[in-house]
Amino acid sequence: MNPLELDYQLKTLVPFWYQNIAEYDTILGIEETQLQALAQSVSTGKADLFVQTMGEQSIQQWEQIFHLVPDVTQESLDFRRTRILNRLSFRLPFTLPFLRRKLDELIGVGRWKLEIDYNAYSILVEYSMEDQPYAIEAAYTIETAKPAHIIYRNMPLVRRGIHMNEEIQQHQRIYHYGLGYWRLGETSFASDEPVRCYQMALGGWGLGQVPFAKLDGKEVVKMSQIPSITTTMLEQTAGFVANVVHSARLNGSTVVTELEQEVSGTAAVVKYLVPNGLEVNKVELLNQEGQVLSSASVYVPAGVSTVLKHEIPIKEGFS
């Protein structure tokens, strides 16, 4: 049965004297195929009435209307539906609540922050976006909805956290040497057979025969799941993380050394300006020796006045 609940098994509906006759079986088989195709066409036509369910052929027609050229290697059919809905919903007047609603739809609720500097006639949008098609559409939406005299400054956010925890263990220290004697085996000094367990170390202790002492046994007196790290330690760790970053590398080749490093609460924050006209798909933070400290695949469309922000929260817990 198809979505229309149409029974196209015609061979079961004809009188028995027409059954098992080659000519009728051929005719009924062809009609069954045609009825099945008809039912599928009706279902497809119904789905194409709504952007959320329409097929690729209808999506292509809408893309031609909006002069869109899809990249089928990176853009899913769901994203193409979302983009058509976004373009269809563009209706004047454009207001700040309208822009906030569109950012919620494209980026996600709670995943972006918008600030307006009225004195500088600029709008700053900070967001975490690693999906290239959605990032392009978000940039298009902001550029279209903002007033012409307002400068749009893009600040993509890369958030990678560090989790810390503390475990306290208790160990027993076992000495292998006593004054004038050295220990054989694992028997303690309180043994009832001192002659078998010890021998005189002629001319000294015989150091080097065995380790002088060792830690034996392990007892956890404080589990790592129990909170114990103070905010002061988290803040100082965030400061260390911010200071250890020496440069940033974009797309594996472009190195940026002019960084702005700060500590915000218990999070290390690193900011830097992306060179004009550079489209970014990979960002790395490096230490002074050029070793990679963090690496992330992102998408930052080419534009002007784009600032990348790395936020590294330091928290107690497990990843």
Secondary structure, 3 states (H helix, E strand, C coil): CCCCCCCCCHHHCCCHHHCCCHHHHHHHHHHHHHHHHHHHHHHHHHHCCCCCCCCHHHHHHHHHHCCCCCCCCCCCHHHHHHHHHHHHCCCCCCCHHHHHHHHHHHCCCCCEEEEEECCCCEEEEEECCCCHHHHHHHHHHHHHHCCCCCEEEEEEEEECCEEECCCEEEEEEEECEECCEEECCCCCCCCCCHHHHEEECCCCCCCCCCCCEEEEEEEEEECCCCCCCCHHHHHHHHHHHHHHCCEEEECCCEEECCCEEEEECCEEEEEEEECCCCCEEEEEEECCCCCEEEEEEEEECCCCCEEEEEEEEEEECCC
